[in-house]
Amino acid sequence: MAFCGNCKSLVYPVGGKLSCKKCGWSSDGPAAANVVRTAASGTKRVVLEKKEEARPLQTTTCPKCSHDRAYFHLMQTRRSDEPPTQINECEACHHSWRDYG
C-alpha cells in the first residue's frame, strides 16, 4: 500500500501515477523497497530447555505408592458456602486423588 507524502492518506493509481484524492499530491510510482539480508557474524545461540514445574508441592503420602510429596490445586466442586476440594497428584507415580475439606 502506498500513502501520500503530505497528508499520509491512501493514494490511488490515476493514469500511471499515484495521486492523493485528499490533497492532490502525486508521484510517478511507489518508491523501490530494497530488502537487505546480512549473514550472522558467526555467533551461535545455545538454548537450554529445562522443564520446570510451576505447580505447588506439599508433603502428603500417596495412597498408591507411599511417596511423600504431591502437587496440589484447589477447586470449588460444591456450593460456594462449602470448602473447596483439594486435588492432589503424586510427584512420583502421577496418581491423582481428592481431599474434601
MODELLER restraints for C-alpha pairs under 7 A, 6 or more apart:
rsr = mdl.restraints
at = mdl.atoms
rsr.add(forms.Gaussian(group=physical.xy_distance, feature=features.Distance(at['CA:2:A'], at['CA:10:A']), mean=6.25, stdev=0.5))
rsr.add(forms.Gaussian(group=physical.xy_distance, feature=features.Distance(at['CA:2:A'], at['CA:11:A']), mean=5.91, stdev=0.5))
rsr.add(forms.Gaussian(group=physical.xy_distance, feature=features.Distance(at['CA:2:A'], at['CA:30:A']), mean=6.60, stdev=0.5))
rsr.add(forms.Gaussian(group=physical.xy_distance, feature=features.Distance(at['CA:3:A'], at['CA:9:A']), mean=5.41, stdev=0.5))
rsr.add(forms.Gaussian(group=physical.xy_distance, feature=features.Distance(at['CA:3:A'], at['CA:10:A']), mean=4.58, stdev=0.5))
rsr.add(forms.Gaussian(group=physical.xy_distance, feature=features.Distance(at['CA:3:A'], at['CA:11:A']), mean=5.31, stdev=0.5))
rsr.add(forms.Gaussian(group=physical.xy_distance, feature=features.Distance(at['CA:4:A'], at['CA:10:A']), mean=6.09, stdev=0.5))
rsr.add(forms.Gaussian(group=physical.xy_distance, feature=features.Distance(at['CA:4:A'], at['CA:11:A']), mean=5.73, stdev=0.5))
rsr.add(forms.Gaussian(group=physical.xy_distance, feature=features.Distance(at['CA:4:A'], at['CA:20:A']), mean=6.05, stdev=0.5))
rsr.add(forms.Gaussian(group=physical.xy_distance, feature=features.Distance(at['CA:4:A'], at['CA:25:A']), mean=6.74, stdev=0.5))
rsr.add(forms.Gaussian(group=physical.xy_distance, feature=features.Distance(at['CA:10:A'], at['CA:20:A']), mean=6.77, stdev=0.5))
rsr.add(forms.Gaussian(group=physical.xy_distance, feature=features.Distance(at['CA:11:A'], at['CA:18:A']), mean=5.88, stdev=0.5))
rsr.add(forms.Gaussian(group=physical.xy_distance, feature=features.Distance(at['CA:11:A'], at['CA:19:A']), mean=5.27, stdev=0.5))
rsr.add(forms.Gaussian(group=physical.xy_distance, feature=features.Distance(at['CA:11:A'], at['CA:20:A']), mean=4.56, stdev=0.5))
rsr.add(forms.Gaussian(group=physical.xy_distance, feature=features.Distance(at['CA:11:A'], at['CA:21:A']), mean=6.98, stdev=0.5))
rsr.add(forms.Gaussian(group=physical.xy_distance, feature=features.Distance(at['CA:12:A'], at['CA:18:A']), mean=5.32, stdev=0.5))
rsr.add(forms.Gaussian(group=physical.xy_distance, feature=features.Distance(at['CA:12:A'], at['CA:19:A']), mean=5.54, stdev=0.5))
rsr.add(forms.Gaussian(group=physical.xy_distance, feature=features.Distance(at['CA:12:A'], at['CA:20:A']), mean=6.41, stdev=0.5))
rsr.add(forms.Gaussian(group=physical.xy_distance, feature=features.Distance(at['CA:13:A'], at['CA:19:A']), mean=6.28, stdev=0.5))
rsr.add(forms.Gaussian(group=physical.xy_distance, feature=features.Distance(at['CA:17:A'], at['CA:26:A']), mean=6.73, stdev=0.5))
rsr.add(forms.Gaussian(group=physical.xy_distance, feature=features.Distance(at['CA:17:A'], at['CA:27:A']), mean=5.76, stdev=0.5))
rsr.add(forms.Gaussian(group=physical.xy_distance, feature=features.Distance(at['CA:17:A'], at['CA:28:A']), mean=4.80, stdev=0.5))
rsr.add(forms.Gaussian(group=physical.xy_distance, feature=features.Distance(at['CA:17:A'], at['CA:29:A']), mean=5.73, stdev=0.5))
rsr.add(forms.Gaussian(group=physical.xy_distance, feature=features.Distance(at['CA:18:A'], at['CA:26:A']), mean=5.46, stdev=0.5))
rsr.add(forms.Gaussian(group=physical.xy_distance, feature=features.Distance(at['CA:18:A'], at['CA:27:A']), mean=5.18, stdev=0.5))
rsr.add(forms.Gaussian(group=physical.xy_distance, feature=features.Distance(at['CA:18:A'], at['CA:28:A']), mean=6.33, stdev=0.5))
rsr.add(forms.Gaussian(group=physical.xy_distance, feature=features.Distance(at['CA:18:A'], at['CA:29:A']), mean=5.84, stdev=0.5))
rsr.add(forms.Gaussian(group=physical.xy_distance, feature=features.Distance(at['CA:19:A'], at['CA:25:A']), mean=5.53, stdev=0.5))
rsr.add(forms.Gaussian(group=physical.xy_distance, feature=features.Distance(at['CA:19:A'], at['CA:26:A']), mean=4.06, stdev=0.5))
rsr.add(forms.Gaussian(group=physical.xy_distance, feature=features.Distance(at['CA:19:A'], at['CA:27:A']), mean=6.36, stdev=0.5))
rsr.add(forms.Gaussian(group=physical.xy_distance, feature=features.Distance(at['CA:20:A'], at['CA:26:A']), mean=6.29, stdev=0.5))
rsr.add(forms.Gaussian(group=physical.xy_distance, feature=features.Distance(at['CA:55:A'], at['CA:71:A']), mean=6.20, stdev=0.5))
rsr.add(forms.Gaussian(group=physical.xy_distance, feature=features.Distance(at['CA:56:A'], at['CA:71:A']), mean=5.64, stdev=0.5))
rsr.add(forms.Gaussian(group=physical.xy_distance, feature=features.Distance(at['CA:56:A'], at['CA:72:A']), mean=6.21, stdev=0.5))
rsr.add(forms.Gaussian(group=physical.xy_distance, feature=features.Distance(at['CA:57:A'], at['CA:69:A']), mean=6.62, stdev=0.5))
rsr.add(forms.Gaussian(group=physical.xy_distance, feature=features.Distance(at['CA:57:A'], at['CA:70:A']), mean=5.55, stdev=0.5))
rsr.add(forms.Gaussian(group=physical.xy_distance, feature=features.Distance(at['CA:57:A'], at['CA:71:A']), mean=4.47, stdev=0.5))
rsr.add(forms.Gaussian(group=physical.xy_distance, feature=features.Distance(at['CA:57:A'], at['CA:72:A']), mean=6.40, stdev=0.5))
rsr.add(forms.Gaussian(group=physical.xy_distance, feature=features.Distance(at['CA:58:A'], at['CA:69:A']), mean=5.73, stdev=0.5))
rsr.add(forms.Gaussian(group=physical.xy_distance, feature=features.Distance(at['CA:58:A'], at['CA:70:A']), mean=5.58, stdev=0.5))
rsr.add(forms.Gaussian(group=physical.xy_distance, feature=features.Distance(at['CA:58:A'], at['CA:71:A']), mean=6.31, stdev=0.5))
rsr.add(forms.Gaussian(group=physical.xy_distance, feature=features.Distance(at['CA:59:A'], at['CA:68:A']), mean=5.72, stdev=0.5))
rsr.add(forms.Gaussian(group=physical.xy_distance, feature=features.Distance(at['CA:59:A'], at['CA:69:A']), mean=4.64, stdev=0.5))
rsr.add(forms.Gaussian(group=physical.xy_distance, feature=features.Distance(at['CA:59:A'], at['CA:70:A']), mean=6.49, stdev=0.5))
rsr.add(forms.Gaussian(group=physical.xy_distance, feature=features.Distance(at['CA:60:A'], at['CA:68:A']), mean=5.17, stdev=0.5))
rsr.add(forms.Gaussian(group=physical.xy_distance, feature=features.Distance(at['CA:60:A'], at['CA:69:A']), mean=5.43, stdev=0.5))
rsr.add(forms.Gaussian(group=physical.xy_distance, feature=features.Distance(at['CA:60:A'], at['CA:70:A']), mean=6.33, stdev=0.5))
rsr.add(forms.Gaussian(group=physical.xy_distance, feature=features.Distance(at['CA:61:A'], at['CA:67:A']), mean=5.60, stdev=0.5))
rsr.add(forms.Gaussian(group=physical.xy_distance, feature=features.Distance(at['CA:61:A'], at['CA:68:A']), mean=4.46, stdev=0.5))
rsr.add(forms.Gaussian(group=physical.xy_distance, feature=features.Distance(at['CA:61:A'], at['CA:69:A']), mean=6.54, stdev=0.5))
rsr.add(forms.Gaussian(group=physical.xy_distance, feature=features.Distance(at['CA:62:A'], at['CA:68:A']), mean=6.44, stdev=0.5))
rsr.add(forms.Gaussian(group=physical.xy_distance, feature=features.Distance(at['CA:62:A'], at['CA:90:A']), mean=6.04, stdev=0.5))
rsr.add(forms.Gaussian(group=physical.xy_distance, feature=features.Distance(at['CA:67:A'], at['CA:92:A']), mean=6.76, stdev=0.5))
rsr.add(forms.Gaussian(group=physical.xy_distance, feature=features.Distance(at['CA:69:A'], at['CA:90:A']), mean=6.46, stdev=0.5))
rsr.add(forms.Gaussian(group=physical.xy_distance, feature=features.Distance(at['CA:69:A'], at['CA:91:A']), mean=6.00, stdev=0.5))
rsr.add(forms.Gaussian(group=physical.xy_distance, feature=features.Distance(at['CA:70:A'], at['CA:88:A']), mean=6.03, stdev=0.5))
rsr.add(forms.Gaussian(group=physical.xy_distance, feature=features.Distance(at['CA:70:A'], at['CA:89:A']), mean=5.29, stdev=0.5))
rsr.add(forms.Gaussian(group=physical.xy_distance, feature=features.Distance(at['CA:70:A'], at['CA:90:A']), mean=4.30, stdev=0.5))
rsr.add(forms.Gaussian(group=physical.xy_distance, feature=features.Distance(at['CA:70:A'], at['CA:91:A']), mean=4.99, stdev=0.5))
rsr.add(forms.Gaussian(group=physical.xy_distance, feature=features.Distance(at['CA:71:A'], at['CA:88:A']), mean=5.57, stdev=0.5))
rsr.add(forms.Gaussian(group=physical.xy_distance, feature=features.Distance(at['CA:71:A'], at['CA:89:A']), mean=5.09, stdev=0.5))
rsr.add(forms.Gaussian(group=physical.xy_distance, feature=features.Distance(at['CA:71:A'], at['CA:90:A']), mean=6.32, stdev=0.5))
rsr.add(forms.Gaussian(group=physical.xy_distance, feature=features.Distance(at['CA:71:A'], at['CA:91:A']), mean=6.41, stdev=0.5))
rsr.add(forms.Gaussian(group=physical.xy_distance, feature=features.Distance(at['CA:72:A'], at['CA:86:A']), mean=6.63, stdev=0.5))
rsr.add(forms.Gaussian(group=physical.xy_distance, feature=features.Distance(at['CA:72:A'], at['CA:87:A']), mean=5.49, stdev=0.5))
rsr.add(forms.Gaussian(group=physical.xy_distance, feature=features.Distance(at['CA:72:A'], at['CA:88:A']), mean=4.35, stdev=0.5))
rsr.add(forms.Gaussian(group=physical.xy_distance, feature=features.Distance(at['CA:72:A'], at['CA:89:A']), mean=6.24, stdev=0.5))
rsr.add(forms.Gaussian(group=physical.xy_distance, feature=features.Distance(at['CA:73:A'], at['CA:86:A']), mean=5.79, stdev=0.5))
rsr.add(forms.Gaussian(group=physical.xy_distance, feature=features.Distance(at['CA:73:A'], at['CA:87:A']), mean=5.50, stdev=0.5))
rsr.add(forms.Gaussian(group=physical.xy_distance, feature=features.Distance(at['CA:73:A'], at['CA:88:A']), mean=6.80, stdev=0.5))
rsr.add(forms.Gaussian(group=physical.xy_distance, feature=features.Distance(at['CA:74:A'], at['CA:84:A']), mean=6.10, stdev=0.5))
rsr.add(forms.Gaussian(group=physical.xy_distance, feature=features.Distance(at['CA:74:A'], at['CA:85:A']), mean=5.65, stdev=0.5))
rsr.add(forms.Gaussian(group=physical.xy_distance, feature=features.Distance(at['CA:74:A'], at['CA:86:A']), mean=4.55, stdev=0.5))
rsr.add(forms.Gaussian(group=physical.xy_distance, feature=features.Distance(at['CA:74:A'], at['CA:87:A']), mean=6.18, stdev=0.5))
rsr.add(forms.Gaussian(group=physical.xy_distance, feature=features.Distance(at['CA:75:A'], at['CA:84:A']), mean=5.51, stdev=0.5))
rsr.add(forms.Gaussian(group=physical.xy_distance, feature=features.Distance(at['CA:75:A'], at['CA:85:A']), mean=5.26, stdev=0.5))
rsr.add(forms.Gaussian(group=physical.xy_distance, feature=features.Distance(at['CA:75:A'], at['CA:86:A']), mean=6.39, stdev=0.5))
rsr.add(forms.Gaussian(group=physical.xy_distance, feature=features.Distance(at['CA:76:A'], at['CA:84:A']), mean=4.53, stdev=0.5))
rsr.add(forms.Gaussian(group=physical.xy_distance, feature=features.Distance(at['CA:76:A'], at['CA:85:A']), mean=5.96, stdev=0.5))
rsr.add(forms.Gaussian(group=physical.xy_distance, feature=features.Distance(at['CA:77:A'], at['CA:84:A']), mean=6.59, stdev=0.5))
rsr.add(forms.Gaussian(group=physical.xy_distance, feature=features.Distance(at['CA:77:A'], at['CA:85:A']), mean=6.28, stdev=0.5))
rsr.add(forms.Gaussian(group=physical.xy_distance, feature=features.Distance(at['CA:83:A'], at['CA:101:A']), mean=5.68, stdev=0.5))
rsr.add(forms.Gaussian(group=physical.xy_distance, feature=features.Distance(at['CA:84:A'], at['CA:101:A']), mean=6.48, stdev=0.5))
rsr.add(forms.Gaussian(group=physical.xy_distance, feature=features.Distance(at['CA:85:A'], at['CA:98:A']), mean=6.79, stdev=0.5))
rsr.add(forms.Gaussian(group=physical.xy_distance, feature=features.Distance(at['CA:85:A'], at['CA:99:A']), mean=6.03, stdev=0.5))
rsr.add(forms.Gaussian(group=physical.xy_distance, feature=features.Distance(at['CA:85:A'], at['CA:100:A']), mean=4.92, stdev=0.5))
rsr.add(forms.Gaussian(group=physical.xy_distance, feature=features.Distance(at['CA:85:A'], at['CA:101:A']), mean=6.12, stdev=0.5))
rsr.add(forms.Gaussian(group=physical.xy_distance, feature=features.Distance(at['CA:86:A'], at['CA:98:A']), mean=5.74, stdev=0.5))
rsr.add(forms.Gaussian(group=physical.xy_distance, feature=features.Distance(at['CA:86:A'], at['CA:99:A']), mean=5.07, stdev=0.5))
rsr.add(forms.Gaussian(group=physical.xy_distance, feature=features.Distance(at['CA:86:A'], at['CA:100:A']), mean=6.35, stdev=0.5))
rsr.add(forms.Gaussian(group=physical.xy_distance, feature=features.Distance(at['CA:87:A'], at['CA:97:A']), mean=5.97, stdev=0.5))
rsr.add(forms.Gaussian(group=physical.xy_distance, feature=features.Distance(at['CA:87:A'], at['CA:98:A']), mean=4.56, stdev=0.5))
rsr.add(forms.Gaussian(group=physical.xy_distance, feature=features.Distance(at['CA:87:A'], at['CA:99:A']), mean=6.35, stdev=0.5))
rsr.add(forms.Gaussian(group=physical.xy_distance, feature=features.Distance(at['CA:88:A'], at['CA:96:A']), mean=5.53, stdev=0.5))
rsr.add(forms.Gaussian(group=physical.xy_distance, feature=features.Distance(at['CA:88:A'], at['CA:97:A']), mean=5.39, stdev=0.5))
rsr.add(forms.Gaussian(group=physical.xy_distance, feature=features.Distance(at['CA:88:A'], at['CA:98:A']), mean=6.04, stdev=0.5))
rsr.add(forms.Gaussian(group=physical.xy_distance, feature=features.Distance(at['CA:89:A'], at['CA:95:A']), mean=5.49, stdev=0.5))
rsr.add(forms.Gaussian(group=physical.xy_distance, feature=features.Distance(at['CA:89:A'], at['CA:96:A']), mean=4.33, stdev=0.5))
rsr.add(forms.Gaussian(group=physical.xy_distance, feature=features.Distance(at['CA:89:A'], at['CA:97:A']), mean=6.61, stdev=0.5))
rsr.add(forms.Gaussian(group=physical.xy_distance, feature=features.Distance(at['CA:90:A'], at['CA:96:A']), mean=6.47, stdev=0.5))
